[in-house]
Amino acid sequence: MSSVVSNIKHKHPEVRQVREFVQSLNVELPPIEEFWTLGDATALRVRHDGTFFRSNYERGILLYALVAKHRPNTVLEFGTGRGYGSLCMAWAMSDFGIKGIIHTIDMVSPSKRFKWPIIWPGSDEANVRYLSRHDVWQEVAKSSWMEHIDNIVGFSGAVMQSYSGNPVDFAFIDAGHGYRSVRHDFIMSLYHATGSIGILFDDYSTEDWGLGTQKLVKEDISPYCSPILIQTDRRWSGGEKEHLPDDYSGMVWVKSDSPKQWLAKTNNAFSLLLILYRYRVWETYYRLRLNWGAKLRAVFVNNKMDTEKKS
Ligand SMILES: C[S@@+](CC[C@H](N)C(=O)[O-])C[C@H]1O[C@@H](n2cnc3c(N)ncnc32)[C@H](O)[C@@H]1O
């Protein structure tokens, strides 16, 4: 291969459309409508102008199909969010008799209520309510799915420092999207893998929100493995972006049969330790900033209520 061609290959991964990629995995899917219903409860988003949209519900179909195909024993999910990804992976485990466990990590606790755009199953109306994962999961998740989910509350770095689960063979990286965070979650996934591993990244893009993943793919993945960029967000048949050409954003899927060797190639042991150390220092600072921000907001709200009572 000429160096020009190989350079191009390293810059941009092979691009595939989600529907065609999922079909190539050759697994039987539940009716697609069921993903939309679960997504409406756990992944709906609202724009500033108050309109609602189905934000990358295709990731659920993709995760379901990848789990059904690769039958992982131990999944790490960085970033539970409202749980659409975890639930779709657990759904596949339950449907395909896979005895796996999904360790899903988020700094937000499952009982914390926050603004949650939702269309409840059976309803046509979208609205924003204060809900927690507990509130919603107990309505939409089957108990046979919940057996596969282990919720871990904490920041990625702190949680992974004390991880003592089984070797990881599948990871979904979807927490912090800056390069520092994505690289940490990637290194930790490889570090805890023994045999082969498949890793799916969300949010690869040349726009701000996806630059972290893009940099990681360019520097730490493409030179060693062959990543596939899968166009997902609203690309399923009938989706509003189905025919929009865009070779530069989507989700990235990569597999390796020798994760430890891959890790050793990306950085030497000393620089890996340094990267992890720096990440954890940054994470501590980030956590303190979030805590102080929350405390300041609480003081501000209390003062405002006192003033309103007095007037
Ligand atoms: C995009 S959402 C995850 C969506 C989910 N994977 C899905 O498919 O529905 C990102 C989540 O990552 C969490 N998060 C971001 N940075 C984190 C960190 N450093 N440690 C733990 N959780 C983090 C946020 O709280 C947020 O809930």
The ligand as an ORCA input file, in Angstrom:
! r2SCAN-3c Opt
* xyz 0 1
  C     -24.417     10.531     26.806
  S     -24.793      9.986     28.419
  C     -24.705      8.251     28.281
  C     -25.818      7.670     27.454
  C     -25.937      6.162     27.531
  N     -24.694      5.482     27.271
  C     -26.989      5.657     26.563
  O     -26.657      4.964     25.589
  O     -28.165      5.945     26.759
  C     -23.307     10.381     29.270
  C     -23.328     10.092     30.760
  O     -21.976     10.034     31.196
  C     -21.903     10.508     32.509
  N     -20.509     10.928     32.728
  C     -19.814     11.902     32.088
  N     -18.547     11.956     32.517
  C     -18.426     10.983     33.464
  C     -17.350     10.526     34.271
  N     -16.138     11.060     34.193
  N     -17.575      9.504     35.116
  C     -18.802      8.930     35.199
  N     -19.860      9.323     34.465
  C     -19.674     10.339     33.594
  C     -22.929     11.644     32.567
  O     -23.400     11.805     33.881
  C     -24.002     11.154     31.621
  O     -25.066     10.564     32.323
*
